[in-house]
Amino acid sequence: MSGGEPTPTPLRELAELVGGQVRGNADLLISGVAPLDRAGPAEIGFLANPKYRGQLDATRAAAVIVHPSLDGAVEQPMLLCTNPYLAFAKILAHFHPPLRLPSGVQAGAMVDASAVIAAGVTISPGCVIGAGARIGRGSVLHSNVTVYPLAEIGEDCTVYAGVVIRERCLLGDRVIVQPNAVIGSDGFGFAPDGQRYTKIPQVGRVIVEDDVEIGACTCVDRGTLDDTRIRRGTKIDNLAQIGHNAQVGEDCILVSQVGISGSTVIGRHCTFGGQSATSGHLKVGDNVTIAARGGVSGDVEPNQVMAGFPLQPHREWLKAAMTMTHLPEMRRELHQLRQRLQTLEQHITEEHD
């Protein structure tokens, strides 16, 4: 298990790591990363959001990561990158590499004799690996992970404590599953007879493709007959629910408490804000953004930003939301206009009489 303070790194090496350029002392030793307003004399700060531009002038950082358009903005050495936020992420990972556990099957783990465990795998105490399961090279299972029979985990995956991977489910390579997530729980399917409900067996699988991350306490249900699939590169936050037979496209972002109902098909590069949700058996096109708490009750065409419930274009929703704050005032004005109209009608009636 690794730990301790990060090793100071010359600024030129950090530039090579992120494909950036150095302005100033390239031999300057950097020992960490911090926000501009809190960075100390041995740390590198970063400016990713233009609204914090004012913090550049006051920062005590040893160096700063900025867009090339800000070259020369401060006296400190600068690391120029076209994507400062991505550079920040890479440098932060450099100084804080993942926790390293001893490789091999640790004491207290239970591994079925028929399971196939590749070289360099770490299986921590309390893990249970079922019959016929397969764990790919370099994958790390933290404590108390349960892998059911015939489930497969690809190479270089990280599965954190308490995760359950049900029978026959598949994880691709470099998948990260955060603590207490459940992959392959039964889909919510019951057949009514008029009074009671009979459980419908959920015999499909969950297939999680390469480079997916699944957040803590998220549940991805197995399909009823077909497979539930999370495609390559998608990132799912904590406490999300993916229903049975759902299909989530490549490089999607699903924020905390998102709910995707069964048999929903989501295109590639979609973003679902926190607590947004879909009805079942519908399609969401590519490059769609659903704002927080948006409710998707029908198909959504590609390349849109939508919000609210009923769902509407985001700009229209903003107009409606702004109007909502004026409703009490508008109600009073409407009441006053009605009173004036009634008074005017009464005067007209009296004049005719």
C-alpha positions in Angstrom: 0.0 0.0 0.0 1.5 3.4 -1.0 1.2 6.6 0.8 3.3 9.6 2.1 3.9 13.0 0.7 4.0 13.6 -3.1 7.5 13.8 -4.6 8.3 17.3 -5.9 8.4 17.4 -9.7 10.1 19.9 -12.1 7.6 22.1 -13.9 9.0 20.9 -17.3 8.0 17.3 -16.4 4.5 18.4 -15.6 4.4 20.2 -19.0 5.5 17.0 -20.8 2.8 15.1 -18.9 0.0 17.4 -20.1 1.5 18.5 -23.5 1.8 22.1 -22.4 4.5 24.8 -22.7 6.4 26.4 -19.8 7.0 30.2 -19.5 9.6 30.9 -16.9 11.7 28.6 -14.7 11.2 25.1 -16.1 13.3 23.6 -13.3 10.9 24.9 -10.6 10.0 22.1 -8.2 6.2 21.6 -7.7 4.9 19.5 -4.8 1.1 19.7 -5.3 -1.9 21.4 -6.9 -4.3 23.8 -5.2 -6.9 26.4 -6.2 -5.5 29.8 -7.0 -6.8 31.4 -3.8 -5.3 28.7 -1.5 -2.1 27.7 -3.4 1.1 28.0 -1.5 4.7 28.7 -2.7 5.4 25.1 -3.6 2.1 24.4 -5.4 0.7 25.0 -8.9 -2.6 26.7 -9.2 -5.0 26.6 -12.2 -7.5 28.9 -13.9 -10.1 26.9 -15.8 -13.1 29.2 -15.3 -12.8 32.8 -16.7 -15.0 34.2 -13.8 -12.1 33.6 -11.4 -9.6 35.6 -13.5 -9.3 38.1 -10.7 -7.7 35.5 -8.5 -4.6 35.4 -10.7 -3.3 38.7 -9.5 -3.5 37.8 -5.8 -2.4 34.1 -6.0 0.7 32.9 -4.0 1.1 29.9 -6.2 4.6 28.9 -7.3 3.2 28.5 -10.9 -0.1 28.6 -12.7 -1.8 26.5 -15.3 -3.6 28.9 -17.8 -4.8 29.1 -21.4 -2.2 30.4 -23.9 -4.3 33.5 -24.3 -3.2 34.5 -20.7 0.5 34.2 -21.5 2.3 36.9 -19.4 -0.7 37.6 -17.2 1.3 37.0 -14.0 5.0 37.1 -13.0 5.1 33.5 -11.8 6.1 30.7 -14.1 3.2 29.6 -16.3 2.2 26.2 -17.8 0.3 27.1 -20.9 -2.4 24.5 -22.0 -5.3 24.8 -24.3 -7.4 22.8 -21.8 -6.3 24.0 -18.3 -8.9 21.9 -16.5 -7.8 18.7 -18.2 -4.2 19.6 -17.4 -5.2 20.1 -13.8 -6.8 16.7 -13.7 -3.7 14.9 -15.1 -1.3 16.7 -12.7 -3.5 16.0 -9.7 -3.5 12.3 -10.6 0.3 12.5 -10.9 0.7 13.8 -7.4 -2.1 11.5 -6.0 -1.9 8.1 -7.7 -4.5 5.5 -6.8 -4.2 3.5 -3.6 -2.0 0.5 -4.2 -2.9 -2.8 -2.5 -0.8 -6.0 -2.4 -1.4 -8.2 -5.4 -2.7 -11.7 -5.1 -5.6 -13.4 -3.2 -5.4 -12.0 0.3 -6.2 -14.0 3.5 -9.9 -13.9 4.2 -11.0 -13.9 0.5 -13.0 -16.8 -0.8 -12.3 -17.8 -4.4 -14.0 -20.7 -6.0 -11.6 -23.3 -7.5 -13.2 -22.9 -10.9 -12.8 -19.1 -11.0 -10.1 -17.8 -13.5 -7.9 -15.2 -11.9 -5.3 -13.5 -14.2 -1.9 -12.3 -13.2 -1.5 -9.2 -11.1 -5.0 -9.3 -9.7 -5.7 -8.1 -6.2 -8.5 -9.8 -4.3 -8.8 -8.2 -0.8 -10.1 -9.8 2.4 -13.8 -10.5 2.5 -14.2 -10.8 -1.2 -16.3 -13.8 -2.5 -15.6 -14.9 -6.1 -18.1 -17.4 -7.5 -17.8 -20.5 -9.7 -16.6 -19.8 -13.2 -16.1 -16.1 -12.6 -13.2 -14.4 -14.5 -11.0 -11.5 -13.3 -8.8 -9.9 -15.8 -5.1 -8.9 -15.5 -4.3 -6.1 -13.1 -7.8 -5.6 -11.7 -8.1 -4.7 -8.1 -11.0 -5.8 -5.9 -11.2 -4.0 -2.5 -12.7 -5.6 0.6 -16.0 -7.4 0.6 -16.7 -7.4 -3.1 -19.0 -10.2 -4.2 -18.6 -11.5 -7.8 -21.4 -14.0 -8.5 -20.8 -17.2 -10.7 -19.9 -16.7 -14.3 -19.5 -12.9 -14.0 -16.5 -11.4 -15.7 -14.3 -8.4 -14.9 -11.9 -7.2 -17.5 -8.4 -5.9 -17.2 -7.2 -3.0 -15.0 -10.6 -2.5 -13.3 -11.0 -1.1 -9.9 -13.9 -2.4 -7.8 -14.3 -0.7 -4.4 -15.6 -2.1 -1.2 -19.0 -3.6 -0.9 -19.7 -3.8 -4.7 -21.9 -6.7 -5.9 -21.6 -8.0 -9.4 -24.3 -10.5 -10.1 -24.2 -13.7 -12.2 -23.1 -13.6 -15.8 -22.7 -9.8 -15.9 -19.7 -8.4 -17.8 -17.4 -5.5 -17.0 -15.0 -4.3 -19.7 -11.4 -3.0 -19.2 -10.5 -0.1 -17.0 -14.0 0.1 -15.4 -14.2 1.8 -12.0 -17.1 0.8 -9.7 -17.4 2.9 -6.5 -18.4 1.4 -3.1 -21.7 -0.4 -2.6 -22.8 -0.2 -6.2 -24.8 -3.2 -7.5 -24.4 -4.4 -11.1 -27.0 -6.9 -12.3 -29.7 -6.6 -9.6 -33.1 -7.9 -10.7 -35.1 -5.6 -12.9 -38.4 -4.4 -11.5 -40.8 -6.8 -13.3 -44.0 -8.3 -12.0 -47.1 -9.8 -13.7 -50.4 -8.9 -12.1 -53.3 -11.4 -11.9 -55.8 -8.8 -10.7 -54.9 -9.0 -7.0 -51.4 -10.2 -6.6 -48.1 -9.8 -8.4 -45.9 -12.7 -9.7 -42.2 -12.0 -10.1 -40.9 -12.1 -13.7 -37.5 -13.8 -13.8 -34.8 -11.4 -15.0 -32.6 -13.6 -17.1 -30.7 -11.0 -19.1 -27.3 -9.5 -18.1 -25.6 -6.2 -17.6 -22.8 -5.4 -19.9 -20.5 -2.5 -18.9 -18.1 -1.6 -21.7 -14.6 -0.2 -21.4 -13.7 3.0 -19.4 -17.0 3.3 -17.7 -17.2 4.6 -14.1 -20.2 3.8 -11.9 -20.8 5.8 -8.7 -21.3 4.7 -5.1 -24.7 3.0 -4.3 -25.8 3.1 -8.0 -27.8 0.2 -9.2 -27.8 -1.2 -12.7 -30.6 -3.7 -13.2 -30.1 -6.8 -15.4 -32.4 -7.2 -18.4 -35.6 -9.3 -18.4 -34.6 -11.1 -21.6 -32.2 -8.8 -23.4 -29.1 -7.2 -21.8 -28.8 -3.8 -20.1 -25.8 -2.1 -21.6 -23.7 0.8 -20.5 -21.5 1.8 -23.4 -17.9 2.9 -23.5 -16.7 5.9 -21.6 -19.9 6.7 -19.8 -19.7 8.1 -16.3 -22.5 7.6 -13.8 -22.6 9.5 -10.5 -23.7 8.2 -7.1 -27.2 7.0 -6.3 -28.4 6.6 -9.9 -30.8 3.9 -11.1 -30.6 2.2 -14.5 -33.6 0.1 -15.2 -33.7 -3.3 -17.0 -33.0 -3.5 -20.7 -31.9 0.2 -20.8 -29.2 1.1 -23.3 -26.9 4.1 -22.4 -24.7 5.3 -25.2 -21.0 6.2 -25.3 -19.5 9.1 -23.3 -22.7 10.0 -21.5 -22.8 11.8 -18.1 -25.5 10.8 -15.6 -25.4 12.9 -12.5 -26.5 11.9 -9.0 -30.0 10.5 -8.5 -30.8 10.2 -12.2 -33.4 7.5 -12.9 -33.5 5.7 -16.3 -36.6 3.6 -16.7 -36.6 0.2 -18.3 -36.0 -0.2 -22.1 -35.0 3.4 -22.5 -32.4 4.0 -25.2 -30.1 6.9 -24.7 -27.7 8.1 -27.5 -24.1 9.0 -27.3 -22.7 12.1 -25.5 -25.8 12.8 -23.5 -25.9 14.6 -20.2 -28.6 14.1 -17.5 -28.5 16.6 -14.7 -29.2 15.6 -11.1 -32.6 14.0 -10.3 -33.6 14.0 -13.9 -35.5 10.9 -15.1 -37.1 9.2 -18.0 -40.2 7.1 -18.6 -39.7 3.7 -20.0 -39.6 2.5 -23.6 -38.4 5.8 -25.2 -35.5 7.1 -27.1 -33.2 10.1 -26.4 -31.0 11.1 -29.4 -27.3 11.9 -29.5 -25.9 15.1 -27.8 -28.9 15.8 -25.7 -28.7 17.6 -22.4 -31.5 17.2 -19.8 -31.2 19.8 -17.1 -31.5 18.9 -13.4 -35.0 17.5 -12.4 -36.0 17.3 -16.0 -38.7 14.7 -16.7 -38.5 12.9 -20.0 -41.9 11.4 -20.9 -41.4 11.0 -24.7 -38.8 10.6 -27.4 -36.2 13.4 -27.6 -34.6 14.4 -30.9 -30.8 14.8 -31.1 -28.8 17.9 -30.4 -31.0 19.7 -27.9 -30.9 21.2 -24.4 -34.1 20.4 -22.5 -35.5 21.2 -19.1 -38.5 21.0 -16.8 -41.6 18.8 -16.7 -43.3 18.7 -19.1 -40.0 18.7 -20.9 -39.3 21.8 -23.1 -36.4 23.6 -24.7 -34.2 25.0 -22.0 -34.6 28.7 -23.1 -38.4 28.3 -23.0 -38.1 26.8 -19.6 -35.9 29.7 -18.4 -38.6 32.2 -19.5 -41.3 30.2 -17.7 -39.2 30.0 -14.6 -38.6 33.7 -14.6 -42.3 34.3 -15.1 -43.1 32.1 -12.1 -41.3 34.5 -9.7 -43.7 37.3 -10.9 -46.9 35.3 -10.6 -48.0 36.9 -7.2 -47.5 40.4 -8.6 -49.2 39.5 -11.9 -52.1 38.0 -9.9 -52.6 41.2 -7.9 -52.4 43.3 -11.1 -55.0 41.0 -12.8 -57.3 41.4 -9.8 -57.0 45.2 -9.9 -57.7 45.2 -13.7 -60.8 43.1 -13.1 -62.0 45.5 -10.4 -61.4 48.5 -12.7 -63.2 46.7 -15.6 -66.2 45.9 -13.4 -66.3 49.5 -12.2 -66.1 50.8 -15.8 -68.9 48.4 -16.9 -71.0 49.5 -14.0 -70.6 53.2 -15.0 -71.5 52.4 -18.7 -74.6 50.5 -17.6 -75.7 53.4 -15.4 -75.2 55.9 -18.2 -77.3 53.9 -20.6 -80.0 53.6 -17.9 
